[in-house]
Amino acid sequence: MKEINEFIKYVLLFIKEIFIGVILFFVIGIILVIIMTFIDNYYKKSNNIIEDNIELQKHNDSLKIEVDNLDSIKNAKVIEVKTLDNDSTIKLFYQLIK
């Protein structure tokens, strides 16, 4: 009978140790999930900032191209005006009014 009581005592102690291990496993798992969530949110936020900067840079580049095109058109008009003689100043005036 004494051996059975000792066996039951060891089985209960073993079950207690397993229960503690399972609880620790869940606690560590929950902590890891929380840490991974914070890390994931941090990278998503900084990644959006980079994407916004890239989109802004693309928009700035397209504006620079448009300004360069307008500059080239303006320069062509200046060359056109410089080549005009005195008789065509009235024609130029009417072109500018349009």
Secondary structure, 3 states (H helix, E strand, C coil): CHHHHHHHHHHHHHHHHHHHHHHHHHHHHHHHHHHHHHHHHHHHHHHHHHHHHHHHHHHHHHHHHHHHHHHHHHHHHHHHHHCCCHHHHHHHHHHHHC
